[in-house]
């Protein structure tokens, strides 16, 4: 993997936020409902899943 691939992954991750927000929201709601996590922890889960999901989708599109 070269610097061009990394740059393309970062550029393509922004549109992938549209596809990664929904799973993040659903996972945050699930954890809040079943495990009674705090609102701050729920937001941290949503942000983490959204960012990692969008990077994973972009990497799959670039390298897969």
C-alpha positions as CSV (number, residue, x, y, z in Angstrom):
1,X,0.0,0.0,0.0
2,X,1.4,3.4,-1.0
3,X,0.6,6.9,-0.1
4,X,-1.8,7.2,-3.0
5,X,-3.9,4.4,-1.6
6,X,-4.0,5.9,1.9
7,X,-5.0,9.3,0.4
8,X,-7.8,7.7,-1.6
9,X,-9.1,5.8,1.4
10,X,-9.2,9.0,3.4
11,X,-11.0,10.9,0.6
12,X,-13.5,8.1,0.0
13,X,-14.2,7.8,3.8
14,X,-16.2,11.1,3.8
15,X,-19.0,9.8,1.5
16,X,-19.0,6.5,3.3
17,X,-20.2,8.3,6.5
18,X,-23.6,8.2,4.9
19,X,-23.6,4.4,5.0
20,X,-21.9,4.0,8.3
21,X,-24.1,6.3,10.5
22,X,-27.1,4.0,10.6
23,X,-25.2,1.0,12.0
24,X,-23.6,3.2,14.6
25,X,-27.0,4.6,15.7
26,X,-28.5,1.2,15.8
27,X,-25.6,-0.3,17.9
28,X,-25.8,2.7,20.3
29,X,-29.5,2.3,20.8
30,X,-29.1,-1.4,21.3
31,X,-26.4,-1.0,23.9
32,X,-28.4,1.7,25.7
33,X,-31.5,-0.4,25.8
34,X,-30.0,-3.8,26.8
35,X,-27.0,-2.7,28.8
36,X,-28.1,0.6,30.2
37,X,-25.0,2.6,29.2
38,X,-24.8,6.3,29.8
39,X,-25.5,8.9,27.1
40,X,-21.8,9.8,26.9
41,X,-20.9,6.2,26.3
42,X,-23.6,5.8,23.7
43,X,-22.3,8.8,21.8
44,X,-18.7,7.4,22.0
45,X,-20.0,4.1,20.5
46,X,-21.8,5.9,17.7
47,X,-18.8,8.0,16.8
48,X,-16.4,5.1,17.0
49,X,-18.5,2.8,14.9
50,X,-19.2,5.5,12.3
51,X,-15.6,6.5,11.8
52,X,-14.3,2.9,11.8
53,X,-17.1,1.7,9.5
54,X,-16.6,4.5,7.0
55,X,-12.8,3.8,6.9
56,X,-13.4,0.1,6.5
57,X,-15.9,0.6,3.6
58,X,-13.5,3.0,1.9
59,X,-10.6,0.6,2.3
60,X,-12.6,-2.2,0.9
61,X,-13.6,-0.1,-2.1
62,X,-10.0,0.9,-2.7
63,X,-8.2,-2.3,-2.1
64,X,-10.9,-5.0,-2.4
